[in-house]
Each structure stands twice: as structure tokens, then as C-alpha cells.
């Protein structure tokens, strides 16, 4: 039973930084992993992904400010968020792919930028 747990969210001022973590109860190298977010009144959108080979994708809206990474020794994925903007406010989810689909999801962690 695969489970993911996010942490690191909170309230921060624009221009500051936050770092989110997502821990999976399995070997993280087995999965493509991703970060998604949902702003108030908006649909969920993709933020960044990292595949099983370590290749990454970054959404244009956060490119140059956010970085996705993972630590295989800790089975943890990270989202380093720099130069935060109010538009980054939302509920952030981590997810893991299985058989080419995003099938495992964390509970979400709130990020509020003022």
C-alpha cells in the first residue's frame, strides 16, 4: 500500500522561500514523481516532475524559481520554491506514477504567500 506524505508548507512573504518535502513508503527510484498545486477556485495544475532517470520538467509559471529534486537515500522528493509570488498560493500535492498514470497522491500541504 503506497502512501505519500507532504510537509513543509506554511505562510511566507512574497520574495521569500519555502521547501516542500514528500516522503514515500517505498523506494522512490521506482517511480516517476511530481508536484501539483491547486489555487483557490482553480483546477489542479502540474508544477514539476522528475522521472526514474532523474530527468525533470518545470512548468513555465515557476521556471527559474522552483526546483524539483529527490534523495534516493531518504525516499524523499523536494520542491524548492524561491522568489515566491502571491500567485503561488495554493494546496500543493505530491504524486507518484504507476503504469504511466498519476495514481498515488499525498494529502496536500498548504502554501500561502502574502
Backbone as CSV, one residue per row, in Angstrom:
resi,resn,N_x,N_y,N_z,CA_x,CA_y,CA_z,C_x,C_y,C_z
1,UNK,0.844,-1.176,0.000,0.000,0.000,0.000,0.892,1.243,0.000
2,UNK,0.980,1.910,-1.153,1.851,3.058,-1.315,1.198,4.295,-0.715
3,UNK,1.947,4.997,0.115,1.473,6.234,0.719,2.524,7.326,0.563
4,UNK,2.056,8.558,0.359,2.921,9.712,0.245,2.479,10.755,1.260
5,UNK,3.442,11.426,1.863,3.158,12.437,2.867,3.952,13.694,2.556
6,UNK,3.245,14.819,2.374,3.887,16.103,2.128,4.093,16.855,3.436
7,UNK,5.098,17.717,3.443,5.332,18.594,4.575,6.113,19.812,4.095
8,UNK,6.201,20.814,4.943,6.996,21.987,4.638,6.216,23.213,4.223
9,UNK,4.906,23.075,4.070,4.099,24.219,3.696,3.956,25.201,4.846
10,UNK,3.388,26.353,4.539,3.187,27.380,5.535,2.929,28.713,4.885
11,UNK,3.001,29.762,5.686,2.801,31.124,5.203,4.141,31.827,5.079
12,UNK,4.323,32.534,3.965,5.563,33.246,3.733,5.292,34.501,2.926
13,UNK,6.153,35.466,3.072,6.028,36.716,2.332,6.533,36.566,0.908
14,UNK,5.976,37.341,0.013,6.449,37.358,-1.361,7.939,37.667,-1.402
15,UNK,8.634,36.971,-2.294,10.072,37.138,-2.427,10.882,36.190,-1.573
16,UNK,10.246,35.526,-0.620,10.933,34.592,0.266,10.886,33.176,-0.306
17,UNK,11.351,32.210,0.479,11.467,30.832,0.020,10.799,29.853,0.969
18,UNK,10.379,28.739,0.404,9.888,27.594,1.155,10.400,26.338,0.471
19,UNK,10.556,25.267,1.233,10.957,23.983,0.675,9.984,22.913,1.129
20,UNK,9.326,22.286,0.169,8.381,21.225,0.452,9.062,19.866,0.350
21,UNK,8.594,18.930,1.149,9.106,17.566,1.123,7.966,16.589,0.910
22,UNK,8.267,15.483,0.265,7.297,14.411,0.044,8.014,13.091,0.248
23,UNK,7.575,12.339,1.234,8.183,11.053,1.538,7.250,9.923,1.135
24,UNK,7.806,8.912,0.473,7.041,7.757,0.026,7.505,6.535,0.799
25,UNK,6.580,5.649,1.097,6.909,4.443,1.857,7.321,3.300,0.933
26,UNK,8.204,3.598,0.018,8.733,2.646,-0.938,10.025,3.249,-1.466
27,UNK,10.719,2.499,-2.319,11.921,3.040,-2.948,11.502,4.084,-3.973
28,UNK,11.900,5.329,-3.762,11.429,6.411,-4.608,11.951,6.291,-6.040
29,UNK,13.067,5.623,-6.221,13.645,5.480,-7.566,12.791,4.620,-8.482
30,UNK,11.829,3.926,-7.931,10.946,3.085,-8.730,9.866,3.892,-9.455
31,UNK,9.701,5.148,-9.086,8.558,5.924,-9.548,8.937,7.215,-10.234
32,UNK,8.157,7.589,-11.235,8.116,8.966,-11.676,7.344,9.738,-10.613
33,UNK,7.841,10.885,-10.231,7.245,11.671,-9.165,6.902,13.064,-9.672
34,UNK,5.932,13.694,-9.021,5.556,15.031,-9.449,4.941,15.864,-8.342
35,UNK,4.980,17.169,-8.554,4.319,18.134,-7.684,3.194,18.803,-8.454
36,UNK,2.057,18.949,-7.815,0.895,19.608,-8.376,0.381,20.619,-7.363
37,UNK,-0.387,21.588,-7.827,-0.960,22.557,-6.902,-2.353,22.965,-7.361
38,UNK,-3.134,23.417,-6.408,-4.485,23.878,-6.679,-4.712,25.178,-5.922
39,UNK,-4.864,26.263,-6.667,-5.138,27.566,-6.083,-6.626,27.680,-5.778
40,UNK,-7.010,28.589,-4.882,-8.427,28.765,-4.557,-9.263,29.045,-5.803
41,UNK,-10.321,28.278,-5.985,-11.199,28.461,-7.125,-10.629,28.000,-8.449
42,UNK,-9.474,27.349,-8.439,-8.816,26.911,-9.658,-8.764,25.393,-9.736
43,UNK,-8.441,24.899,-10.922,-8.224,23.473,-11.110,-6.789,23.115,-10.735
44,UNK,-6.567,21.846,-10.474,-5.230,21.384,-10.155,-4.336,21.484,-11.380
45,UNK,-3.112,21.960,-11.179,-2.173,22.092,-12.270,-0.839,21.443,-11.912
46,UNK,-0.136,20.978,-12.930,1.171,20.408,-12.729,2.204,21.491,-12.490
47,UNK,3.133,21.232,-11.586,4.193,22.173,-11.254,5.538,21.671,-11.757
48,UNK,5.870,20.429,-11.435,7.159,19.866,-11.810,7.105,18.357,-11.701
49,UNK,7.955,17.683,-12.476,8.056,16.231,-12.409,9.514,15.813,-12.449
50,UNK,9.772,14.613,-11.957,11.093,14.001,-12.052,10.870,12.527,-12.341
51,UNK,11.512,12.023,-13.408,11.281,10.644,-13.792,12.268,9.706,-13.114
52,UNK,12.169,8.422,-13.464,13.000,7.419,-12.802,14.479,7.558,-13.129
53,UNK,14.802,8.296,-14.187,16.188,8.552,-14.550,16.702,9.877,-14.000
54,UNK,15.828,10.635,-13.331,16.223,11.916,-12.778,15.963,13.102,-13.674
55,UNK,15.415,12.867,-14.869,15.087,13.972,-15.757,13.894,14.740,-15.210
56,UNK,13.918,16.063,-15.330,12.883,16.905,-14.733,12.144,17.739,-15.764
57,UNK,10.928,18.117,-15.412,10.166,19.107,-16.148,9.698,20.155,-15.151
58,UNK,9.609,21.404,-15.607,9.189,22.515,-14.769,8.158,23.325,-15.532
59,UNK,7.067,23.674,-14.875,6.052,24.500,-15.503,6.610,25.891,-15.784
60,UNK,6.180,26.482,-16.896,6.678,27.802,-17.270,6.420,28.850,-16.184
61,UNK,5.318,28.712,-15.474,4.948,29.698,-14.465,5.911,29.743,-13.282
62,UNK,6.678,28.668,-13.085,7.595,28.617,-11.949,9.040,28.415,-12.368
63,UNK,9.288,28.308,-13.665,10.640,28.080,-14.164,11.562,29.222,-13.737
64,UNK,12.736,28.853,-13.256,13.685,29.833,-12.774,13.524,30.155,-11.313
65,UNK,12.409,29.725,-10.720,12.151,29.979,-9.304,12.043,28.692,-8.488
66,UNK,11.458,27.653,-9.073,11.250,26.386,-8.372,12.196,25.328,-8.917
67,UNK,12.609,24.412,-8.043,13.464,23.300,-8.420,12.938,22.017,-7.789
68,UNK,12.811,20.970,-8.599,12.396,19.669,-8.093,13.622,18.772,-7.973
69,UNK,13.663,17.967,-6.934,14.766,17.050,-6.731,14.289,15.878,-5.881
70,UNK,15.124,14.863,-5.767,14.820,13.741,-4.887,16.089,13.238,-4.248
71,UNK,15.926,12.595,-3.108,17.026,11.972,-2.384,16.672,10.502,-2.243
72,UNK,17.336,9.662,-3.014,17.014,8.244,-3.011,17.319,7.565,-1.675
73,UNK,18.259,8.112,-0.917,18.602,7.521,0.370,17.538,7.778,1.420
74,UNK,16.715,8.806,1.212,15.664,9.170,2.151,14.270,8.892,1.603
75,UNK,14.188,8.410,0.364,12.905,8.197,-0.303,12.040,9.455,-0.212
76,UNK,12.669,10.580,-0.484,12.018,11.874,-0.349,12.237,12.720,-1.590
77,UNK,11.173,13.373,-2.016,11.211,14.332,-3.109,11.029,15.726,-2.523
78,UNK,11.667,16.714,-3.158,11.613,18.082,-2.672,11.141,19.040,-3.755
79,UNK,10.568,20.135,-3.317,10.269,21.256,-4.195,10.804,22.508,-3.510
80,UNK,11.921,23.006,-4.017,12.490,24.243,-3.515,11.806,25.399,-4.229
81,UNK,11.154,26.266,-3.475,10.397,27.376,-4.031,11.058,28.677,-3.599
82,UNK,11.637,29.376,-4.552,12.287,30.656,-4.301,11.494,31.778,-4.955
83,UNK,11.773,32.992,-4.527,11.124,34.183,-5.092,9.618,34.005,-5.160
84,UNK,9.030,33.604,-4.061,7.600,33.307,-4.018,6.757,34.511,-4.413
85,UNK,5.674,34.227,-5.115,4.700,35.223,-5.519,3.348,34.868,-4.921
86,UNK,2.467,35.847,-4.829,1.134,35.590,-4.302,0.405,34.544,-5.142
87,UNK,0.703,34.490,-6.436,0.077,33.524,-7.326,0.482,32.081,-7.019
88,UNK,1.522,31.900,-6.215,1.954,30.555,-5.831,1.098,29.979,-4.710
89,UNK,0.223,30.777,-4.144,-0.640,30.317,-3.065,-1.521,29.166,-3.530
90,UNK,-1.608,28.128,-2.728,-2.453,27.003,-3.064,-2.124,25.788,-2.225
91,UNK,-2.851,24.733,-2.496,-2.621,23.456,-1.841,-1.719,22.630,-2.757
92,UNK,-0.562,22.246,-2.255,0.434,21.520,-3.037,0.379,20.036,-2.723
93,UNK,0.339,19.234,-3.769,0.282,17.790,-3.653,1.488,17.154,-4.319
94,UNK,1.988,16.086,-3.733,2.948,15.261,-4.440,2.226,14.022,-4.948
95,UNK,2.757,13.428,-6.001,2.145,12.266,-6.609,3.209,11.339,-7.158
96,UNK,2.867,10.074,-7.265,3.736,9.061,-7.845,2.999,8.343,-8.955
97,UNK,3.712,8.047,-10.020,3.120,7.388,-11.175,3.345,5.887,-11.130
98,UNK,2.373,5.160,-11.636,2.454,3.726,-11.790,1.765,3.367,-13.095
99,UNK,2.467,2.653,-13.962,1.927,2.281,-15.262,1.431,3.504,-16.037
100,UNK,2.258,4.544,-16.060,2.045,5.762,-16.843,0.888,6.629,-16.373
101,UNK,0.436,6.443,-15.138,-0.621,7.276,-14.609,-0.286,7.773,-13.208
102,UNK,-0.800,8.961,-12.864,-0.607,9.502,-11.515,-1.642,8.867,-10.603
103,UNK,-1.247,7.830,-9.913,-2.205,7.016,-9.164,-2.068,7.120,-7.660
104,UNK,-0.926,7.601,-7.177,-0.717,7.752,-5.743,-0.541,9.222,-5.423
105,UNK,-1.279,9.690,-4.417,-1.293,11.106,-4.065,-1.136,11.307,-2.573
106,UNK,-0.462,12.387,-2.206,-0.372,12.780,-0.814,-1.599,13.557,-0.390
107,UNK,-1.632,13.960,0.859,-2.794,14.651,1.416,-2.799,16.142,1.116
108,UNK,-1.677,16.671,0.686,-1.558,18.081,0.382,-0.970,18.885,1.525
109,UNK,-0.253,19.938,1.180,0.278,20.864,2.174,0.019,22.285,1.675
110,UNK,-0.483,23.131,2.547,-0.902,24.477,2.160,0.280,25.430,2.093
111,UNK,0.332,26.195,1.019,1.313,27.266,0.858,0.547,28.566,0.673
112,UNK,0.827,29.548,1.519,0.168,30.837,1.440,1.228,31.927,1.340
113,UNK,1.168,32.704,0.274,2.137,33.768,0.035,1.411,35.102,0.110
114,UNK,1.880,35.988,0.972,1.267,37.289,1.163,2.175,38.421,0.704
